[in-house]
Amino acid sequence: MTLNKADIRQMIISKLKKITDKERYIIENALLKGLVESNLWKKANSIGITISHGFEWDTSDLIKTAWKQGKQVYAPKCLPSEREMVFYRIENFNQLEVVYYNLLEPKPQETKPVEKNSIDLIVVPGVVFDKAGYRIGFGGGYYDRFLADYQNETVSLLHTEQLVDCIPIDSHDIAVNHLLTEKGLVK
């Protein structure tokens, strides 16, 4: 029996929700350290990154580190009616607002949008990944549409439990360039 994307997503989310706070802390610190010490991060002057939510790996320390190092930080805002995503520069967490599904996104009236290819590195969220960099996200397709003509580097942060041999791939799916687990770069 072959599992579909929704089944695989639910299976991995269930595993992620069982990770203890102590394990989560260790994994998140390893992911932070691994990314910040990577050449991908060192070369990037601007970072596109989602504001984490729920069981996702916490991105707040990455954002703070980027600011501390003088990097420009861009967070995405989803435009559901257009099924698109636009990144806005954020300089502090007060420039965020709670939107649908309790997500934090930039306040457009307090931030400036950026042209996608001026972002050097985008940290792409996801639930499940294969070794080729294909991913199952949350089902909206926003990142796949955004990345279709994005020309710079992409990386995803994941626990080894999120890495599987094979996932169903659709024609519109876009693989990320690099995968970083708590054990280091996989791709």
HELIX and SHEET records of a PDB file:
HELIX    1   1 LYS A    5  LYS A   17  1                                  13    
HELIX    2   2 ASP A   21  VAL A   36  1                                  16    
HELIX    3   3 ASN A   39  LYS A   43  1                                   5    
HELIX    4   4 SER A   60  LYS A   68  1                                   9    
HELIX    5   5 PHE A   93  GLN A   95  5                                   3    
HELIX    6   6 TYR A  100  ASN A  102  5                                   3    
HELIX    7   7 PRO A  108  GLU A  110  5                                   3    
HELIX    8   8 LYS A  116  SER A  118  5                                   3    
HELIX    9   9 TYR A  142  LEU A  147  1                                   6    
HELIX   10  10 THR A  160  GLN A  162  5                                   3    
SHEET    1   A 8 LYS A 112  PRO A 113  0                                        
SHEET    2   A 8 GLU A  84  ILE A  90 -1                                        
SHEET    3   A 8 GLN A  72  LEU A  79 -1                                        
SHEET    4   A 8 SER A  46  ILE A  49  1                                        
SHEET    5   A 8 LEU A 121  VAL A 123  1                                        
SHEET    6   A 8 GLU A 153  LEU A 157  1                                        
SHEET    7   A 8 HIS A 178  THR A 181  1                                        
SHEET    8   A 8 GLY A 184  LEU A 185 -1                                        
SHEET    1   B 2 LEU A  96  VAL A  98  0                                        
SHEET    2   B 2 LEU A 104  PRO A 106 -1                                        
SHEET    1   C 3 ARG A 135  ILE A 136  0                                        
SHEET    2   C 3 VAL A 128  ASP A 130 -1                                        
SHEET    3   C 3 LEU A 163  VAL A 164  1                                        
END                                                                             
